[in-house]
Structure formats: C-alpha cells, structure tokens
C-alpha cells in the first residue's frame, strides 16, 4: 500500500515536505480528541506540521501527566489522528468523499494537490504503522473479543430457532382452538362451579371470622370499622346463594343481635362523653370550672385550656370522620363524639338515637346535679359552714359566715356550671356533626335531628331555677317545678296508696351477697350474648380510684334520680336558704349564661339574647315575693324582739352615742338588702320594699314613743292621753313653735327662752299639773334619749343610702312599657357578692321612688326632733309640777309660827334629785348641743315661776318666808351643777322684800321710779326689777297672814292697809 502511488519522500523524514515551517505541525495539539468521529475544528488554511523538535515544547503540564500514563502505540495513533485533523481535515468529516480528495491528488494543475501526494502516502503509512502497534499491544483483547462475538452469534441463532418453533406451536394451537371439543365445554362448566364453591367457601371463612373481628373492633373502640364489618357481613348473608345454607342461621341471629347491641354500645359511649361519665372528659370540665373560678386540689395546673371556638375552628366537618388505629379515639372527646355520630349514621340508627338522647336528657342532668352536690358536700364539712340554726333563713350573716357560704356556693356553682358548659360543648359538637352529615348527604334541614340543643337549654333553665329556688326561698310552697306527675299519682290528683310502697332500686343494698351474685350472673349473660358491651377498654385501664368512686356515685345517683325527681326540695341544700344568697348565686349564673351564648348554634331556633329571660321571670315571680316576705319577717323579728328597744351593748362600734339594739339590727337588714340589690338588676319594686319597711320602722318607733309618753289609765276603752310634755312637743301651739325655733336657731336666743317660760307658766297656771302628767320612771327618760339618738343616727345612715339611678325598671307596675333591658351583663363580677365592705352601699332609686324615700327621711328627722322637744319640755314640766306642789299650802304650809327652820321642803329635795338624775341621763345619751338645749333656761323658769306664783303660798309668815329662802338657796346650789351661770337672785330678792315689809316694797317702787326718771342712769339689774303685778302680789302676800286671821276686825284692818299700800304702789308704778 505504501508503493500504491509511487514516488519517494521529499525530505526523507516521513513527515512532509521540506518547505513547511517549523512549528506548524503539532501532533499533541488540543484539537485532537479520542473520538474518531468527533468534529474537528474548521480550518480555512491548512498548515503543515511543525518540526519534531518543536512538538515536545508546546504542551501543558496537565497534558504531560496524562500522556505519561499512555502507551507508545496510543501516543502514536494520537499523533497520527492529530496530523490528519490538521493536514487532511476533510477526511475526518462525517460526510467526507474520498473520491474528491483522490481526484485532487491526481491533478497536477495549479489548483490540484498532486504535489501533496507523497505527504498523503507518508501519513497513510504512519497510520498503518500505528494501527499495527495497537494490534500488537492489544492482540489478547482482540482474541477474546472474537470468541465472545462467536458466542453471541450462536445465542442469537438459538433464539431464532426457538422463536420459529414457538411460532409454529402458536399456529398449531390456533388451528386446534378453532375446532369444536365437547369435553372442553364440560371442563369449563366444572371449573365455573368449582370457582363458585371456592368463592362461597372464602365468604364463609370470612363470615366465620366476623364475630372475632367485630368484638375486637368494638373493644378497641374502632366503631366505624366495626359498623363496616357488621354491614359487610350482613350484606353477604343476604346473598341468594347463601340462603340455603342452614349453618348460617345462628350467625344471622348473632349479627342481628350484634347490630342492636352495637347501637346500644354507641348510645352508651355517646352518653359517656356527652354527660362526662368518661374519665377522659374530667379534664375538660375541670379546666372550665377552674377557668371560671372554682377551686379543687385535684386540678392540674399544667394543662392548657383551649377555648371552645378554637376547637370548633380546628374541626374538619366537611369530610367524613376517619379512624386512626395508632391513637386512642377517646382521648379527644369531640373527635370521639363525631366518630360515634358517623358510626350511628352508617348504622342507620341516628334518628332513633337522637330521640333516645332527648328522653334520657332530664335524668342525666339531674344525676349530674346530684353528683356535683355530693362532691361539694364532701369538700366542705358541714361543721365549717355552720348549721341551719334558723330554719326560716332569717339571719343576717357576718363576714366570716358570708365567706364560708360564698365558698360553698361558688364551689358548687362553678363546678356545676363547668360541667354544664362541657355538656353544652359536647351537644354543640353533636349538633355540628349531625348538621355536617345532613349537608354532605343532601338531606335538607331535618329539624328532628337538630332540635336537641333547645331541649338541653330548657332543662338547663329548669335546673338553674331549681337551684336558685332551693337556695333563695325558705318556703317550699312558694314556687315548685313539676315536669311530670309524681309516681303513684292518680288522674284526679290524688295518690294511689297501693303504689306508695313500690320497690325502688335506690332502696336495695348493692353490696349484699344476693345482689352481687345476681349482678355477676347477669354480667356473664350479657358478655356472652353481646361481646364488647361490658368488656374492658383503654378507658378502664386509664381510670383510677377516683373515677371508679365517681362512677359508683353516679350509679347510685342515677338509680334514685326518678325516685326523687319531683319531690319538693329533692336537691340537698348545702347552705341555709336565704334571699341573701341571691348575691352569691347570680354572678356565677350570669357568667355561665354569658359563656353559653358562644356555644349556642347560630342556626338554632333559640336566640342567644333570650338566655336570661327566665331570670326576669324568677326575679319577679319568686325572688321578689320571697324578698318581701323575708324582709317583712326580718323586720318583724327586729320589731318583736324583747330587747329591740334596749341599748345596744356594742353601740360604740357603729355610733358615737348609745342607740337601740333594734335600730342597729334594722339598719343591718337594710344594708344587707341594699348590698344584695347592688348585685342584681335594679328594680324599683325591690327598692320600694325596703322603703316600705323603713316606713314600718318609723311607725313602730312612733308607737313605741306614744307608749312611753302615754298616761296610764284604768279604762281601756278610753283613748290614752299623752303626758303634758309630749302634748306640748307634738301638738300645735305657740309653745311648740317657740321651742322649734329655739332648737333650729344657731344659738340659744334669750328672747325665745323668756317667751317659752312665759307661755309655759301661763298654760301651767291654767291647768294644774298632776303627777300622771309627768314621767316618773327614769328608764322612760333613758328610752326617750335612746329613741332620739337612734332616730338621728338612723336618719343619717339612711341618708347615705340615697342614690338615684337611670334604670327605671319597675316590675310592680305592669302597665309601664318594658322596652328597657335588664343590666345582666354588667353584673358578671363575682367579687361583688363576696366583698362585704368594699365600696359604698346604695339603695338605687328613680326620681319617683326617691320622693317616698325623702319623705321617710324627713319623718325620721321630724320624729327625732319631736322626741328631743319632749325631753326639753319634760324637765320643765317636772319643775313646774314640783314647784306647784312645793308652793301649795296644802302640802307645805308657810305659816310656821315659832317653828325653827332646819331643812327645805321635801318636795324641793325630791326635785333636786330628779333634776340631777335627769341631767345625768341626758349627758350620758345626748350630744353637747342637745344637752345645752335641754339645760338652758331652767334657772329662768324657776325664778319666773317662784315670783309669778308667789300668791300660791299664802298665807305666809316670816318663818315661812325663811323656809322659802332656804328652798331657793338649795335649788340654786343644785342648779349650778346643771346649768352654767344660773342665779336665783331675783326670787331671793323678791321674798327678801317680803321679809322687809310692805313699806319697803312701796319704798323700792319709789326708788325704782326715781332711778328710771334720772337721765343717763344705768338700768336696774334684772334680779332687782319687778313689775307692778309682782309687787302688788307681794304686798298681798305680806298681809295674807292677817287676812286669814279668824277675827274679823284684824282681817278688815289688814285689808284696809293693803288697799292703801296697793294704791300708793300704783301711783309710783303706773307708768312703769
């Protein structure tokens, strides 16, 4: 091949002509690749290869390291390929045409390439040598490849033979199949029969495992799967081909019973979670109760409580409920309820279950209430909450008793309402699950399935009303809730005595040997007939002793629920019923009702705004009559107590001065009621009840006052007359008007005091005061002082209760429009009922009601003023009556002759002792202002009375005048301890003129006349100034002894002399 074209190499080196430049040929250039058919770089001007010396100098370090690993043959073939790419690029193209290049090499023209023919041959020879070297180096691999190739070729040929054989077999089979064969038809029918038998046997095998599967699913609480297993088994048993199999009769009966049993199990499981019987429900209601305010040591603080609206938002009600075998379905109560609803719906018993729920709802709620009451009763020993010492609940509790009652009531209500709320949440989930089912199945608005929530609310109302009734009303006949006739009641309302003593489960002993034996036998029968109904579950494994005790309590409560359902007072009262409990009962109730609004389904037929309407009815029809009755009884107790008008031993705690025990007790009643009214909606009818009791207390005190100041009379038919001081203080007249002005003036006016003294002496002279006109008993004076201080204290305290409100609700006037809404939502602060002394206490009233209140307050003030005026006049009437007795000659003759005067009249001594005792009494009970009002003017009264009534002592001699002077001195010394600045000098001077004689009296009148005639002269002192009538009476008194002489001549002479002296006196004092 090397001599094919002839010719020799041009330069003898075998690498091209000598005319090429060094460096143009690079066998190690980057343009060469290992791919033989790779696309070479396009070169417009082919260059000749460079000299050999320059090839080794143009390479990178990386290229050298790669070439060291290559063999010599590989290097040589790489160089050849690189040379071909460089010098003969057309030969490496995919669409290369060798003929074209051959023609160019044969062309000797200027455009031909004949001059390169030697280079082409040299390159060709170089390529052949390189290939030979490759073959020499890899001949073993080539040999093995040839053997492998022959094996592959042999395998292909064998496969071709088998394919030909298979094709021939298929053609033969086709020919055979097209031919008719009766035996084959028989085999086909037999095969079909055997297939049916095998299928039937498989179904029977599946049905044989159904009881175990069903029991296992029920035990695992996988009810959806259990329903599917049961329904699939029943569907299989209904196939016609299985009807003739008699062995399946027992299985059919078993599955029919299991369908009913499964429904019963689902109903019980639904009740377990709806009514909190399951231990998995305890945490939910306990957190609700704790969140609302209840306290229990069993609560776990680490549990986070999730609001119900968030729970509803996270529930997927648009898709059917699916079971998760990896988790306990009961752990999530709401999911479990949805699961049971879905199971009941697949079972086709949902509507009947809803009816069953409605029927059992009253009993379940009643058992919940009884169970809660028993739990709270165990947590609060009766010794700590106090016994019911007062059966009628007529007791005003102190702070400690109120706190203990509040703890019990709050624990009961928060716990009960926590359970009620959890039950309502369960019913809401039950409602939503049914609603979602109806929506998914397109059943429309089925009211029979969605009406359970309204029934639940109606029963909640009854239970709340019953609780309020039990803890507020003290009379069982006031208000009763009877939902159905009592067992044993006949149509006409009477009792069937033959049914009185029927057997009751609550009367049986559950721990007796007979009961235990019968129960175990019954349990075994049920477990055999209905597997899974009484089998254990994870719930039983997780329940502790407390839940077991709770179930036992629930069982005993449940069995006796209907026995006591309609009996009056069937719920056990933990505290004594009282209207004051209303302030403790309402706040938790209102909080519960407020929270219940968020649970009521939005599409239900009950409006959330009407949830508190039954409380309006309770307040008007139950609470208000009970409040009126209790308030009347409490007031009657206060009024009827024997010591109600006695001094309160603890008066210093509430008042600055002693007050009646009944007054403090009555105000405690008013305060307690006002504080309670602050926790319930304002109703003017309730405020009017308290105002009416205030009016009753005023009437009672007025009657007591009249009994104190009335005269004792033997004739009971005649109306009792009052003591003279009370007549003057109460009756209209100048004296009453004068002393009222004197009391209401800023300072004690001397002119009013003189006017009062003059009017009193004038009326006393017109009417002789008898001993029964005067209050002789000192205790009555003390009672009058206490009555004054009590009414004054009560008026001040009652005035502090005055508060005008803008809420004008008045249930006592049904004709008024009732468009206003009670302020229920503003009363949701439970601390209001428990804070006895936090914040002021008010009596809410409207502008109309406050008028009656102000009238009562004015009556208190006026009545207190009348009592004070009576005390003011009593001491003065006593003085007038005692002085009248002392000046009367019948009791104390003033003609003593030579009898030595050693002591004053006994009546004067008695008057002194009475004045001292009277003063001590008023000082002990009255304030300084009232004491000064009573004291001031006593000396002026004695002075004026002794002077103006001096003639009452006639006849009087010198010894009699000395005794009068001694009486005056004794009175003055005693009065100094009572009235400051008292001086009886005028009376002493008056009777001193008697001792000087008639001439001195006339001479004094002459001197007084001359003294008044002098201009700029000082006026005479009051103690030395006397009127004409007074001096004339004194002259008559001087001649009284002679005028009384039995000898007519002596009396006539004395009368003549007395006339002359009186004429002379009138000449001096005519103008005075």
Rosetta blueprint (number, residue, H / E / L):
1 X L
2 X L
3 X L
4 X L
5 X L
6 X L
7 X L
8 X L
9 X L
10 X L
11 X L
12 X L
13 X L
14 X L
15 X L
16 X L
17 X L
18 X L
19 X L
20 X L
21 X L
22 X L
23 X L
24 X L
25 X L
26 X L
27 X L
28 X L
29 X L
30 X L
31 X L
32 X L
33 X L
34 X L
35 X L
36 X L
37 X L
38 X L
39 X L
40 X L
41 X L
42 X L
43 X L
44 X L
45 X L
46 X L
47 X L
48 X L
49 X L
50 X L
51 X L
52 X H
53 X H
54 X H
55 X H
56 X L
57 X L
58 X L
59 X L
60 X L
61 X H
62 X H
63 X H
64 X H
65 X H
66 X H
67 X H
68 X H
69 X L
70 X L
71 X L
72 X H
73 X H
74 X H
75 X H
76 X H
77 X H
78 X H
79 X H
80 X H
81 X H
82 X H
83 X H
84 X H
85 X H
86 X H
87 X H
88 X L
89 X H
90 X H
91 X H
92 X H
93 X L
94 X L
95 X L
96 X L
97 X L
98 X H
99 X H
100 X H
101 X H
102 X H
103 X H
104 X H
105 X H
106 X H
107 X L
108 X L
109 X L
110 X L
111 X L
112 X L
113 X L
114 X H
115 X H
116 X H
117 X H
118 X H
119 X H
120 X H
121 X H
122 X H
123 X H
124 X H
125 X H
126 X H
127 X H
128 X H
129 X H
130 X H
131 X H
132 X H
133 X H
134 X H
135 X H
136 X H
137 X H
138 X L
139 X H
140 X H
141 X H
142 X H
143 X H
144 X H
145 X H
146 X H
147 X H
148 X H
149 X H
150 X H
151 X H
152 X H
153 X H
154 X H
155 X H
156 X H
157 X H
158 X H
159 X H
160 X H
161 X H
162 X H
163 X H
164 X H
165 X H
166 X H
167 X H
168 X H
169 X H
170 X H
171 X H
172 X H
173 X H
174 X H
175 X H
176 X H
177 X H
178 X L
179 X L
180 X L
181 X L
182 X H
183 X H
184 X H
185 X H
186 X H
187 X H
188 X H
189 X H
190 X H
191 X H
192 X H
193 X H
194 X H
195 X H
196 X H
197 X H
198 X H
199 X H
200 X H
201 X H
202 X H
203 X H
204 X H
205 X H
206 X H
207 X H
208 X H
209 X H
210 X H
211 X H
212 X H
213 X H
214 X H
215 X H
216 X H
217 X H
218 X H
219 X H
220 X L
221 X L
222 X L
223 X H
224 X H
225 X H
226 X H
227 X H
228 X H
229 X H
230 X H
231 X H
232 X H
233 X H
234 X H
235 X H
236 X H
237 X H
238 X L
239 X L
240 X H
241 X H
242 X H
243 X L
244 X L
245 X L
246 X H
247 X H
248 X H
249 X H
250 X H
251 X H
252 X H
253 X H
254 X H
255 X H
256 X H
257 X H
258 X H
259 X H
260 X H
261 X H
262 X H
263 X H
264 X H
265 X H
266 X H
267 X H
268 X H
269 X H
270 X H
271 X H
272 X H
273 X H
274 X H
275 X L
276 X L
277 X L
278 X L
279 X H
280 X H
281 X H
282 X H
283 X H
284 X H
285 X H
286 X H
287 X H
288 X H
289 X H
290 X H
291 X H
292 X H
293 X L
294 X L
295 X L
296 X L
297 X L
298 X L
299 X L
300 X L
301 X L
302 X L
303 X L
304 X L
305 X L
306 X L
307 X L
308 X H
309 X H
310 X H
311 X H
312 X H
313 X H
314 X H
315 X L
316 X L
317 X L
318 X L
319 X L
320 X L
321 X L
322 X L
323 X L
324 X L
325 X L
326 X L
327 X L
328 X L
329 X H
330 X H
331 X H
332 X L
333 X H
334 X H
335 X H
336 X H
337 X H
338 X H
339 X H
340 X H
341 X H
342 X H
343 X H
344 X H
345 X H
346 X H
347 X H
348 X L
349 X L
350 X H
351 X H
352 X H
353 X H
354 X H
355 X H
356 X H
357 X H
358 X H
359 X H
360 X H
361 X H
362 X H
363 X H
364 X H
365 X H
366 X H
367 X H
368 X H
369 X H
370 X H
371 X H
372 X H
373 X H
374 X H
375 X H
376 X H
377 X H
378 X H
379 X H
380 X L
381 X L
382 X H
383 X H
384 X H
385 X H
386 X L
387 X L
388 X L
389 X L
390 X L
391 X L
392 X L
393 X L
394 X L
395 X L
396 X L
397 X L
398 X L
399 X H
400 X H
401 X H
402 X H
403 X H
404 X H
405 X H
406 X H
407 X H
408 X H
409 X H
410 X H
411 X H
412 X H
413 X H
414 X H
415 X H
416 X H
417 X H
418 X H
419 X H
420 X H
421 X H
422 X H
423 X H
424 X H
425 X H
426 X H
427 X H
428 X H
429 X H
430 X H
431 X H
432 X H
433 X H
434 X H
435 X H
436 X H
437 X H
438 X H
439 X H
440 X H
441 X H
442 X L
443 X L
444 X L
445 X L
446 X L
447 X H
448 X H
449 X H
450 X H
451 X L
452 X H
453 X H
454 X H
455 X H
456 X H
457 X H
458 X H
459 X H
460 X H
461 X H
462 X H
463 X H
464 X H
465 X H
466 X H
467 X H
468 X H
469 X H
470 X H
471 X H
472 X H
473 X L
474 X L
475 X L
476 X L
477 X L
478 X L
479 X L
480 X L
481 X L
482 X L
483 X L
484 X L
485 X L
486 X L
487 X L
488 X L
489 X E
490 X L
491 X L
492 X L
493 X L
494 X L
495 X E
496 X L
497 X H
498 X H
499 X H
500 X L
501 X L
502 X L
503 X L
504 X L
505 X H
506 X H
507 X H
508 X L
509 X L
510 X L
511 X L
512 X L
513 X H
514 X H
515 X H
516 X H
517 X H
518 X H
519 X H
520 X H
521 X H
522 X H
523 X H
524 X H
525 X H
526 X H
527 X H
528 X H
529 X H
530 X L
531 X L
532 X L
533 X L
534 X L
535 X L
536 X L
537 X L
538 X H
539 X H
540 X H
541 X H
542 X H
543 X L
544 X L
545 X H
546 X H
547 X H
548 X H
549 X H
550 X H
551 X H
552 X H
553 X H
554 X H
555 X H
556 X H
557 X H
558 X H
559 X H
560 X L
561 X L
562 X L
563 X L
564 X L
565 X L
566 X L
567 X L
568 X L
569 X L
570 X L
571 X L
572 X L
573 X L
574 X L
575 X L
576 X L
577 X L
578 X L
579 X H
580 X H
581 X H
582 X H
583 X H
584 X H
585 X H
586 X H
587 X H
588 X H
589 X H
590 X H
591 X H
592 X H
593 X H
594 X H
595 X H
596 X H
597 X H
598 X L
599 X L
600 X L
601 X L
602 X L
603 X L
604 X L
605 X L
606 X L
607 X L
608 X H
609 X H
610 X H
611 X L
612 X L
613 X H
614 X H
615 X H
616 X H
617 X H
618 X H
619 X H
620 X H
621 X H
622 X H
623 X H
624 X H
625 X H
626 X H
627 X H
628 X H
629 X H
630 X H
631 X H
632 X H
633 X H
634 X H
635 X H
636 X H
637 X H
638 X H
639 X H
640 X H
641 X L
642 X L
643 X L
644 X L
645 X L
646 X L
647 X E
648 X L
649 X L
650 X L
651 X H
652 X H
653 X H
654 X H
655 X L
656 X L
657 X L
658 X L
659 X L
660 X E
661 X H
662 X H
663 X H
664 X H
665 X H
666 X H
667 X H
668 X H
669 X H
670 X H
671 X H
672 X H
673 X H
674 X H
675 X H
676 X H
677 X H
678 X L
679 X L
680 X L
681 X L
682 X L
683 X L
684 X H
685 X H
686 X H
687 X H
688 X H
689 X H
690 X H
691 X H
692 X H
693 X H
694 X H
695 X H
696 X H
697 X H
698 X H
699 X H
700 X H
701 X H
702 X H
703 X H
704 X H
705 X H
706 X H
707 X H
708 X H
709 X H
710 X E
711 X L
712 X L
713 X L
714 X L
715 X L
716 X L
717 X L
718 X L
719 X L
720 X L
721 X L
722 X E
723 X L
724 X H
725 X H
726 X H
727 X H
728 X H
729 X H
730 X H
731 X L
732 X L
733 X L
734 X H
735 X H
736 X H
737 X H
738 X H
739 X H
740 X H
741 X H
742 X H
743 X H
744 X H
745 X L
746 X L
747 X L
748 X L
749 X L
750 X H
751 X H
752 X H
753 X H
754 X H
755 X H
756 X H
757 X H
758 X H
759 X H
760 X H
761 X H
762 X H
763 X H
764 X H
765 X H
766 X H
767 X L
768 X L
769 X L
770 X L
771 X H
772 X H
773 X H
774 X L
775 X L
776 X L
777 X L
778 X H
779 X H
780 X H
781 X H
782 X H
783 X H
784 X H
785 X H
786 X H
787 X H
788 X H
789 X H
790 X H
791 X H
792 X H
793 X H
794 X H
795 X H
796 X H
797 X H
798 X H
799 X H
800 X L
801 X L
802 X E
803 X E
804 X E
805 X L
806 X L
807 X L
808 X L
809 X L
810 X L
811 X L
812 X L
813 X L
814 X L
815 X L
816 X L
817 X L
818 X L
819 X L
820 X L
821 X L
822 X L
823 X L
824 X L
825 X H
826 X H
827 X H
828 X L
829 X L
830 X L
831 X H
832 X H
833 X H
834 X H
835 X L
836 X L
837 X L
838 X L
839 X L
840 X L
841 X L
842 X L
843 X E
844 X E
845 X E
846 X L
847 X L
848 X L
849 X H
850 X H
851 X H
852 X H
853 X H
854 X H
855 X H
856 X H
857 X H
858 X H
859 X H
860 X H
861 X H
862 X H
863 X H
864 X H
865 X H
866 X H
867 X H
868 X H
869 X H
870 X H
871 X H
872 X H
873 X H
874 X H
875 X H
876 X H
877 X H
878 X H
879 X H
880 X H
881 X H
882 X H
883 X H
884 X H
885 X H
886 X H
887 X H
888 X L
889 X L
890 X L
891 X L
892 X L
893 X L
894 X E
895 X L
896 X L
897 X L
898 X L
899 X L
900 X L
901 X L
902 X L
903 X L
904 X L
905 X L
906 X H
907 X H
908 X H
909 X H
910 X H
911 X H
912 X H
913 X H
914 X H
915 X H
916 X H
917 X H
918 X H
919 X H
920 X H
921 X H
922 X H
923 X H
924 X H
925 X H
926 X L
927 X L
928 X H
929 X H
930 X H
931 X H
932 X H
933 X H
934 X H
935 X H
936 X L
937 X L
938 X H
939 X H
940 X H
941 X H
942 X H
943 X H
944 X H
945 X H
946 X H
947 X H
948 X H
949 X L
950 X H
951 X H
952 X H
953 X H
954 X L
955 X L
956 X E
957 X L
958 X H
959 X H
960 X H
961 X H
962 X H
963 X H
964 X H
965 X H
966 X H
967 X H
968 X H
969 X H
970 X H
971 X H
972 X H
973 X H
974 X H
975 X H
976 X L
977 X L
978 X L
979 X L
980 X L
981 X L
982 X L
983 X L
984 X L
985 X H
986 X H
987 X H
988 X H
989 X H
990 X H
991 X H
992 X H
993 X H
994 X H
995 X H
996 X H
997 X L
998 X H
999 X H
1000 X H
1001 X H
1002 X H
1003 X H
1004 X H
1005 X H
1006 X H
1007 X H
1008 X H
1009 X H
1010 X H
1011 X H
1012 X H
1013 X H
1014 X L
1015 X L
1016 X L
1017 X L
1018 X L
1019 X L
1020 X L
1021 X L
1022 X H
1023 X H
1024 X H
1025 X L
1026 X L
1027 X L
1028 X H
1029 X H
1030 X H
1031 X H
1032 X H
1033 X H
1034 X H
1035 X H
1036 X H
1037 X H
1038 X H
1039 X L
1040 X H
1041 X H
1042 X H
1043 X H
1044 X L
1045 X L
1046 X L
1047 X L
1048 X H
1049 X H
1050 X H
1051 X H
1052 X H
1053 X H
1054 X H
1055 X H
1056 X H
1057 X H
1058 X H
1059 X H
1060 X H
1061 X H
1062 X H
1063 X H
1064 X H
1065 X H
1066 X H
1067 X H
1068 X H
1069 X H
1070 X L
1071 X L
1072 X L
